[in-house]
């Protein structure tokens, strides 16, 4: 799956251009908050949400920002990955 990276969003589309997976993380005052993770029901169980959150976390840190999360999936993911520190 090819992910498209934008300023505060990473996502993938199907051949018709519909969003099938997405994570958003708006940034304010040096803190990027992962606030939304979506994976199309047809793709669930393939680990795509985890890949999205990891890509977002890596991008946030590479840009020198701190990570926060309000998305319930992202919060659970960070609990399973203590190598990433939440704000």
Order of alpha helices (4+ residues) and beta strands (2+ residues): beta-beta-beta-beta-alpha-beta-alpha
